[in-house]
Amino acid sequence: MKAKASAVAQKLLNLYRQEHVIFGGWAAVNAVFVAEADTDVLRELRELPTGKNLVRHIENLRSGKTPMDSIERELLPYGGMMDETIATVPLTQDEWTQLENGINEFTTDQEGLDRIQQLPVIKKFGDQWLVAIRAALSQRPELLEKWSVVNKTYRAYYLWKVASDMLNQPLTERARAQLQVDMPEYETYLPMFGDAGTELLEKLRSFITTMKPVDDTGNDGLNF
């Protein structure tokens, strides 16, 4: 069954706003925009906050005005604040060494995330560390590929927490609608937790179809 245009529109808007933490950047999300934004989806996007900017961006992509790995500065989400913030903070040679060692020693569990987030070069960027480091690594493809594992691990644990919290709260139609929009991400990341992730994913699917409360279980690591 084809997804409702409103759900697809919300998913595309989420990708637009979260491009800064998606491995592959604009090249990755632009391909999704062009493939999935049909007439009905574009109509829905025009009704959403900042959706008109995304519609203009998609039209630019389809006309060839904007390359498939780019976006016009005036259409950047958040007014381009992400790019402007990180572009002004260069890394020293010592910070490069620290970052490279941290990436090479990274383990795909909560302890690995804790260790890398405690590095001074990471703490330097505060809440924008994922964005800033990905930007810094744009000229280091061999490290950028390894950094994608850090990004996936962070996203997986974040979604695990969101899903667990959701299932432990009173269930609402609004929560169910948001879950339907976000389900592709849960289906991508939760299986990284092995059997526990698969079980949690099934509970989320049950949430969508039944709206009945479900208990959550714990987990102690990812299975990459």
C-alpha atoms as one frame of an Amber mdcrd trajectory, in Angstrom:
protein
   0.000   0.000   0.000   1.323   3.404  -0.979   2.176   5.582   2.008  -0.102
   8.553   2.544   1.223  11.727   0.959   1.148  13.516   4.318   3.373  10.855
   5.925   5.849  10.957   3.043   5.904  14.756   3.165   6.705  14.717   6.881
   9.437  12.133   6.334  11.052  14.268   3.616  10.850  17.344   5.831  12.552
  15.407   8.640  15.358  14.407   6.252  15.691  18.042   5.142  16.062  19.221
   8.740  18.390  16.367   9.752  20.706  16.364   6.722  23.556  17.518   8.959
  23.600  14.153  10.786  22.966  11.867   7.804  25.959  10.087   6.292  26.201
  11.092   2.646  24.799  14.559   3.286  22.884  16.318   0.527  23.789  13.739
  -2.093  21.989  11.082  -0.041  18.859  13.021   0.922  18.458  14.751  -2.455
  18.091  11.393  -4.167  15.224  10.566  -1.792  13.569  13.947  -2.380  13.565
  13.521  -6.150  12.372   9.911  -6.011   9.523  10.337  -3.511   8.125  13.845
  -3.925   5.214  13.343  -6.298   2.490  15.937  -6.898   0.480  14.951  -3.809
   3.570  15.028  -1.573   4.585  18.457  -2.857   1.084  19.716  -2.127   1.338
  18.456   1.459   4.826  19.943   1.883   3.562  23.412   1.002   1.308  23.261
   4.063   4.085  22.344   6.513   6.428  24.752   8.356   9.508  25.384   6.130
   7.963  22.979   3.619   7.835  25.640   0.899  11.629  25.922   1.011  11.952
  22.185   0.552   9.532  22.315  -2.403  11.684  25.012  -4.021  14.783  22.906
  -3.401  13.186  19.829  -4.989  12.104  21.876  -8.007  15.679  23.180  -8.342
  17.016  19.627  -8.251  14.599  18.416 -10.914  15.301  21.369 -13.209  19.058
  20.899 -12.907  19.518  24.339 -11.366  20.942  22.737  -8.205  23.427  19.818
  -8.441  22.324  16.572  -6.794  24.985  16.921  -4.074  24.141  20.498  -3.117
  21.515  23.045  -2.049  21.203  26.793  -2.551  22.392  28.695   0.511  19.126
  30.599   0.878  17.240  27.291   1.145  19.426  25.740   3.841  17.441  24.557
   6.887  17.829  26.692  10.016  18.975  29.565   7.812  22.344  27.875   7.291
  23.301  28.387  10.937  24.744  24.863  11.182  27.239  25.460   8.361  28.191
  28.934   9.574  28.863  27.735  13.114  31.128  24.828  12.247  33.004  26.570
   9.439  34.609  29.019  11.870  36.262  26.401  14.119  39.334  24.743  12.550
  41.168  21.762  14.061  44.783  21.897  15.214  47.233  19.125  14.360  46.960
  17.766  17.906  43.162  17.708  17.591  43.419  15.859  14.275  45.613  13.233
  15.916  43.239  12.958  18.866  40.231  12.631  16.544  41.840  10.024  14.311
  42.872   7.909  17.306  39.395   8.218  18.796  37.723   7.108  15.582  40.087
   4.174  15.084  39.544   2.984  18.668  35.763   3.440  18.644  33.568   0.542
  19.767  29.880   0.262  18.835  28.386   0.337  22.320  27.420   2.892  24.947
  30.929   2.864  26.425  32.366   3.641  23.000  30.004   6.577  22.617  30.836
   7.856  26.089  34.585   7.682  25.400  34.486   9.511  22.096  32.166  12.220
  23.457  34.663  12.886  26.253  37.469  13.750  23.807  38.354  17.465  24.035
  38.129  17.791  20.235  34.544  16.509  20.399  33.512  18.523  23.474  34.816
  21.627  21.716  31.742  21.605  19.463  29.103  21.020  22.149  25.768  19.750
  20.863  26.884  20.175  17.247  29.720  17.650  17.473  28.243  15.230  14.917
  27.766  18.031  12.394  31.139  19.650  13.004  33.220  16.488  12.803  31.488
  15.289   9.648  32.269  18.663   8.062  35.886  18.527   9.222  36.270  15.043
   7.733  34.919  16.015   4.310  38.488  15.985   2.976  39.387  12.723   4.730
  37.163  10.063   3.073  38.966   7.171   4.778  38.058   8.617   8.187  34.635
   9.823   7.079  33.620   6.245   6.325  34.670   5.165   9.818  32.923   8.204
  11.296  29.674   6.945   9.783  29.833   4.048  12.267  30.012   6.550  15.146
  27.053   8.423  13.673  25.006   5.224  13.231  25.769   4.099  16.773  24.732
   7.444  18.233  21.547   7.472  16.179  20.724   3.887  17.153  21.017   4.564
  20.878  19.065   7.805  20.513  16.206   6.038  18.727  16.292   3.193  21.260
  15.727   5.708  24.052  12.984   7.556  22.160  11.184   4.288  21.377  11.489
   3.009  24.941  10.193   6.283  26.376   7.312   6.307  23.909   6.157   2.824
  24.882   6.256   3.739  28.570   4.012   6.792  28.141   0.243   7.034  27.645
  -0.347   6.268  23.990  -1.884   8.970  21.812  -2.973   9.296  18.202  -0.403
  12.047  17.754   2.386   9.743  18.932   1.168   7.016  16.615   1.120   9.394
  13.627   4.678  10.550  14.374   5.815   6.955  14.743   4.418   6.101  11.324
   6.514   8.912   9.842   9.672   7.842  11.690   9.253   4.074  11.238  11.789
   3.804   8.362  14.499   5.074  10.720  13.499   2.633  13.458  13.535  -0.190
  10.916  17.045   0.844   9.896  18.622   1.260  13.317  16.854  -0.939  15.878
  17.936  -4.239  14.251  21.492  -3.202  15.183  20.568  -4.246  18.740  20.036
  -7.849  17.656  17.090  -9.773  19.095  16.305  -7.022  21.623  16.093  -4.454
  18.831  13.884  -6.694  16.713  11.585  -7.214  19.694  11.347  -3.467  20.328
  10.620  -2.882  16.641   7.739  -5.345  16.798   6.345  -3.496  19.806   6.449
  -0.245  17.847   4.585  -1.870  14.976   2.038  -3.160  17.470   1.763   0.376
  18.847   0.795   1.631  15.390  -1.839  -1.015  14.751  -3.394  -1.554  18.192
  -2.650   1.516  20.351  -2.338  -0.838  23.331   0.391  -0.201  25.956   3.411
  -2.460  25.695   6.226  -3.024  28.217   9.834  -2.438  27.167  12.927  -4.523
  27.857  16.550  -3.580  28.367  19.564  -4.020  26.125  23.313  -4.086  26.641
  24.850  -3.443  23.245  24.690  -3.233  19.487  25.326  -6.020  17.009  27.077
  -4.430  14.038
